[in-house]
Amino acid sequence: MNEIQNQEKSNSQSLEDLLKKNIELNQEILNICQKTDKRIFNMKVFGVIKFLLVFLPVLIGIFYLIPVVSDFIDFYQQILGVDFSEAVNNLEKLRP
């Protein structure tokens, strides 16, 4: 009988040790997952920032280039004597 109790205590202690080890490993996994979540969030934020850094200057450039192109077309129209009025009208429609 004494031997059975020792085995039960041994099994109980073994299970307890396994549970503690499992809890420690789960905590490590949780920490790694939290770091990964932060990194993914940062990647999304910086991705949007990079997109805006590329897209906004192009958009602003388009709005500022329309009058310049219009003036350029007017200048060459006078020099060459060619009628670009349709192109100029289309550009004027795009002007904000």
ZIHUWO-V689222 format. One line per field, one symbol per residue. phi: phi as a letter, one per 30 degrees, with the letter a starting at -180 (. if undefined). psi: psi as a letter, one per 30 degrees, with the letter a starting at -180 (. if undefined). A space follows every 50 residues. Layout:
# ZIHUWO-V689222
phi=???
psi=???
This chain:
# ZIHUWO-V689222
phi=.ddddddddddddddddddddddddddddddddddddddddddddddddd dddcdddddddddddedddddddeddddddicccdddddddddddd
psi=eeeeeeeeeeeeeeeeeeeeeeeeeeeeeeeeeeeeeeeeeeeeefeeee eefeeeeeeeeeeffeeeeeeeeeefeeefgkjgeeeeeeeeefk.
